[in-house]
Amino acid sequence: MRASWSTLWSRACKEHVLYLPTVLNEYEKFIKKLGFTNLGVVVDVGAGSGLSSVPFVRSKCYVILVDISASALYLARKFYKEMGLYRFADLVLADAFHLPFRDKSVDLALSWGLLEHFKSEDSVRIVKEKLRISRMIMEIVPYRKCVGYLIAKKLAKLLNRRWPYGDEVERDYDEWGVSNLFIDPSHYDF
């Protein structure tokens, strides 16, 4: 799997893929509504470009971006430098199954778009490893019933293009018995 992620992030680096401010602003509002801005140490597992940790860096949390791909961390460093945030985050090359942190040494271990790339048993191993190092975890996975997501995936298939976000395992997270842990965004005023 390491090779495929390195390829994906190398391509992103060459194409100068950065994120729209709109996406970041909406995500930042979401994090503030959850009250996750007064944390000490935040580890972003499978960080990719580091976008998912920007609200925490801006809230003065100590952020550690962890990824298995050196290309992803290169892109994160570039992205954070362009935003003037580089000195507030550290980068660690490691995989999600063996996080190099002591037990319960982290306030929040988060992932945005990580678990859907693994078989169920491997996803469970990742969640357990994050629970080992952290007091709290947050998982953000694509909402498979989102019309925009479905259209984008179908369009990529119709155009004979590879989905740019890697292979995804189709699963219903209700099978894990954690559906009650998901937050319904309709209950929040974003």
C-alpha positions as CSV (number, residue, x, y, z in Angstrom):
1,M,0.0,0.0,0.0
2,R,2.9,2.3,0.7
3,A,3.8,2.5,-3.0
4,S,0.3,3.5,-4.1
5,W,0.1,6.3,-1.6
6,S,3.6,7.6,-2.6
7,T,2.4,7.7,-6.2
8,L,-0.8,9.5,-5.3
9,W,1.0,12.2,-3.2
10,S,3.9,12.5,-5.7
11,R,1.3,13.4,-8.3
12,A,-0.4,15.9,-6.0
13,C,3.0,17.5,-5.4
14,K,3.6,17.8,-9.1
15,E,0.2,19.2,-9.8
16,H,0.4,21.7,-6.9
17,V,-2.8,20.4,-5.4
18,L,-3.9,22.6,-2.6
19,Y,-7.3,23.0,-1.1
20,L,-10.0,25.6,-1.6
21,P,-10.4,28.1,1.3
22,T,-14.1,27.3,1.3
23,V,-13.5,23.6,2.3
24,L,-11.1,24.7,5.0
25,N,-13.4,27.3,6.4
26,E,-16.4,24.9,6.6
27,Y,-14.2,22.3,8.3
28,E,-12.8,24.9,10.7
29,K,-16.4,25.9,11.7
30,F,-17.2,22.2,12.3
31,I,-14.2,21.8,14.6
32,K,-15.0,24.9,16.6
33,K,-18.7,23.8,17.0
34,L,-17.4,20.5,18.5
35,G,-15.3,22.4,21.0
36,F,-12.1,20.7,19.8
37,T,-10.0,23.8,19.7
38,N,-8.6,23.8,23.3
39,L,-6.5,20.7,23.1
40,G,-2.9,20.3,23.8
41,V,-1.5,17.6,21.5
42,V,-3.2,16.5,18.3
43,V,-1.9,13.7,16.1
44,D,-3.3,13.5,12.5
45,V,-2.9,9.9,11.4
46,G,-2.7,9.5,7.6
47,A,-2.3,13.3,7.5
48,G,-1.7,13.6,3.7
49,S,-1.4,17.3,3.1
50,G,-2.3,18.2,6.7
51,L,-5.5,20.0,5.8
52,S,-7.4,18.3,8.6
53,S,-5.1,19.7,11.2
54,V,-5.1,23.3,10.1
55,P,-7.9,24.4,12.6
56,F,-6.0,22.8,15.4
57,V,-2.7,24.6,14.5
58,R,-4.6,27.9,14.2
59,S,-6.0,27.2,17.7
60,K,-2.5,26.9,19.1
61,C,-2.6,23.1,19.6
62,Y,0.7,21.2,19.2
63,V,0.1,19.2,16.0
64,I,2.0,16.1,14.7
65,L,1.2,15.1,11.1
66,V,1.8,11.4,10.6
67,D,1.8,9.7,7.2
68,I,3.3,6.6,5.6
69,S,4.2,8.7,2.5
70,A,7.2,11.0,2.4
71,S,5.6,12.7,-0.6
72,A,2.5,13.5,1.5
73,L,4.6,15.0,4.2
74,Y,6.6,17.0,1.7
75,L,3.2,18.4,0.4
76,A,2.1,19.1,4.0
77,R,5.3,21.0,4.7
78,K,4.9,23.1,1.5
79,F,1.2,23.7,2.3
80,Y,1.9,24.7,5.9
81,K,4.8,27.0,4.8
82,E,2.5,28.7,2.3
83,M,0.0,29.3,5.1
84,G,2.6,30.5,7.5
85,L,1.9,27.5,9.9
86,Y,5.0,25.3,9.4
87,R,6.6,26.2,12.7
88,F,3.5,25.0,14.6
89,A,3.5,21.4,13.4
90,D,5.9,18.4,13.3
91,L,6.0,15.8,10.6
92,V,6.5,12.1,11.3
93,L,7.0,9.3,8.8
94,A,5.2,6.3,10.2
95,D,2.3,3.9,9.5
96,A,-1.0,3.9,11.2
97,F,-0.5,0.4,12.7
98,H,2.6,1.3,14.7
99,L,2.3,4.9,15.9
100,P,5.5,6.0,17.6
101,F,3.9,7.6,20.7
102,R,3.5,6.5,24.3
103,D,0.1,5.3,25.7
104,K,-2.4,8.1,26.2
105,S,0.2,10.7,25.4
106,V,-2.1,12.6,23.0
107,D,-5.3,14.5,23.5
108,L,-6.8,13.8,20.1
109,A,-5.8,11.4,17.3
110,L,-7.7,12.2,14.2
111,S,-8.0,10.9,10.6
112,W,-9.8,12.4,7.7
113,G,-10.3,10.0,4.8
114,L,-8.2,7.1,6.1
115,L,-10.3,4.1,7.3
116,E,-12.2,3.7,4.0
117,H,-8.9,2.6,2.3
118,F,-8.6,-0.5,4.5
119,K,-10.3,-3.8,5.1
120,S,-12.6,-3.8,8.2
121,E,-10.1,-5.8,10.3
122,D,-7.3,-3.4,9.4
123,S,-9.5,-0.4,10.1
124,V,-10.2,-1.8,13.6
125,R,-6.5,-2.3,14.2
126,I,-5.9,1.4,13.3
127,V,-8.7,2.6,15.6
128,K,-7.3,0.5,18.4
129,E,-3.8,1.9,17.8
130,K,-5.2,5.4,17.9
131,L,-7.1,4.6,21.1
132,R,-3.8,3.3,22.6
133,I,-2.0,6.7,22.2
134,S,-4.9,9.1,22.7
135,R,-7.6,10.1,25.1
136,M,-10.0,10.8,22.3
137,I,-10.2,9.9,18.6
138,M,-12.0,11.5,15.6
139,E,-12.7,9.7,12.3
140,I,-14.0,11.5,9.3
141,V,-15.0,9.2,6.4
142,P,-16.8,10.0,3.1
143,Y,-20.5,9.9,3.5
144,R,-21.4,7.4,0.8
145,K,-24.9,8.7,0.3
146,C,-23.7,12.2,-0.5
147,V,-24.9,13.1,-4.0
148,G,-21.8,15.1,-4.9
149,Y,-19.5,12.2,-3.8
150,L,-21.6,9.7,-5.8
151,I,-21.6,11.8,-8.9
152,A,-17.9,12.5,-8.7
153,K,-17.1,8.7,-8.4
154,K,-19.5,7.8,-11.3
155,L,-18.0,10.5,-13.5
156,A,-14.5,9.3,-12.9
157,K,-15.6,5.8,-13.8
158,L,-17.4,7.0,-16.9
159,L,-14.4,8.9,-18.1
160,N,-12.2,5.9,-17.4
161,R,-10.2,7.8,-14.9
162,R,-8.9,6.5,-11.7
163,W,-10.5,7.9,-8.5
164,P,-7.8,10.4,-7.4
165,Y,-8.2,9.5,-3.7
166,G,-7.0,5.9,-3.9
167,D,-8.9,2.7,-3.6
168,E,-11.8,2.7,-1.2
169,V,-13.5,-0.2,0.6
170,E,-17.2,0.2,0.4
171,R,-18.6,-0.4,3.9
172,D,-21.4,0.6,6.1
173,Y,-20.0,1.8,9.4
174,D,-23.2,0.8,11.2
175,E,-21.8,-2.8,11.0
176,W,-19.3,-1.7,13.7
177,G,-22.1,-0.6,16.0
178,V,-20.8,2.9,16.1
179,S,-23.5,4.8,14.2
180,N,-24.5,6.5,17.4
181,L,-21.0,8.1,17.6
182,F,-21.4,9.9,14.3
183,I,-22.6,13.5,14.5
184,D,-25.5,14.6,12.4
185,P,-24.4,18.0,10.9
186,S,-28.0,19.0,10.5
187,H,-28.1,19.6,14.3
188,Y,-25.5,22.3,13.9
189,D,-25.7,25.8,12.4
190,F,-22.7,26.0,10.1
